[in-house]
Amino acid sequence: MNQLSAPHNILSDRVKGRVDPQTVMTGQGPLFTTEEEEKLVDHVKYMANLGYGFTITEVVTKATDYEVFLKKRPHDNSLKSSGFMVSDDVGLK
């Protein structure tokens, strides 16, 4: 392991061109399709324009509820607010 905790063979494969870094994805894929994400963002922005800004925790709760509605996640397995990247123009408090 190196200082970034990546196994040496993975780094070696990338350097030697055995793996295309543009096509390899680590971790889970996206939670929502692009269209689903746009709907969630549009809703948060709409509510912000009405004066109802949301905290990160509230947005994560809404995202969990949306995933449950889409039958992508069981209700008893909610998302966690750590690890999310949020754009400044989304309308969060």
C-alpha positions as CSV (number, residue, x, y, z in Angstrom):
1,M,0.0,0.0,0.0
2,N,1.1,3.6,-0.6
3,Q,0.2,6.7,1.2
4,L,-3.1,6.9,-0.6
5,S,-4.0,3.3,0.5
6,A,-4.2,2.1,-3.1
7,P,-2.7,-1.4,-3.7
8,H,0.5,-1.3,-5.7
9,N,-0.8,-3.6,-8.4
10,I,-3.8,-1.3,-9.2
11,L,-1.5,1.7,-9.6
12,S,0.9,-0.3,-11.7
13,D,-1.8,-1.5,-14.0
14,R,-3.0,2.1,-14.5
15,V,0.5,3.4,-15.2
16,K,1.3,0.5,-17.6
17,G,-1.9,1.2,-19.5
18,R,-3.6,-2.1,-18.6
19,V,-6.6,-0.3,-17.2
20,D,-8.3,2.7,-18.7
21,P,-8.9,5.1,-15.8
22,Q,-11.8,6.8,-17.7
23,T,-13.8,3.6,-17.8
24,V,-13.0,2.1,-14.3
25,M,-15.3,3.1,-11.5
26,T,-14.6,2.4,-7.9
27,G,-17.4,2.1,-5.3
28,Q,-21.1,2.2,-6.0
29,G,-22.5,3.8,-9.0
30,P,-24.8,6.9,-8.9
31,L,-28.0,6.7,-6.8
32,F,-30.2,8.3,-9.4
33,T,-30.3,8.5,-13.2
34,T,-29.5,12.0,-14.6
35,E,-33.2,12.7,-15.0
36,E,-34.1,11.6,-11.5
37,E,-31.3,13.7,-10.1
38,E,-32.5,16.7,-12.1
39,K,-36.0,16.3,-10.6
40,L,-34.7,16.2,-7.1
41,V,-32.5,19.3,-7.7
42,D,-35.3,21.2,-9.4
43,H,-37.5,20.5,-6.4
44,V,-34.9,21.7,-3.9
45,K,-34.3,24.8,-6.0
46,Y,-38.1,25.5,-6.4
47,M,-38.6,25.2,-2.6
48,A,-35.6,27.5,-2.0
49,N,-37.1,30.1,-4.3
50,L,-40.2,30.0,-2.2
51,G,-38.1,30.6,0.9
52,Y,-37.8,27.0,2.2
53,G,-34.1,26.3,2.1
54,F,-33.1,22.8,3.2
55,T,-30.2,21.7,5.4
56,I,-27.9,18.9,4.0
57,T,-29.7,16.5,6.4
58,E,-33.1,17.4,5.0
59,V,-31.9,17.0,1.4
60,V,-30.5,13.6,2.3
61,T,-33.8,12.6,3.9
62,K,-35.6,13.8,0.7
63,A,-33.2,11.8,-1.4
64,T,-33.8,8.7,0.7
65,D,-37.6,9.2,0.4
66,Y,-37.2,9.6,-3.4
67,E,-35.2,6.4,-3.6
68,V,-37.8,4.6,-1.6
69,F,-40.6,6.0,-3.8
70,L,-38.6,4.8,-6.9
71,K,-38.3,1.3,-5.2
72,K,-34.5,1.6,-5.3
73,R,-34.0,1.4,-1.5
74,P,-35.9,-0.1,1.4
75,H,-37.3,2.5,3.8
76,D,-35.3,1.1,6.8
77,N,-32.0,1.8,5.0
78,S,-31.6,5.6,4.8
79,L,-28.7,7.5,3.2
80,K,-26.1,9.2,5.4
81,S,-25.2,12.8,4.9
82,S,-21.4,12.3,5.0
83,G,-19.7,12.1,1.7
84,F,-22.1,14.2,-0.4
85,M,-20.9,16.9,-2.7
86,V,-23.3,19.8,-2.9
87,S,-23.3,22.7,-5.4
88,D,-23.6,26.2,-3.9
89,D,-26.6,27.1,-6.1
90,V,-28.9,24.3,-4.9
91,G,-30.6,26.3,-2.2
92,L,-29.3,24.8,1.0
93,K,-29.1,26.6,4.3
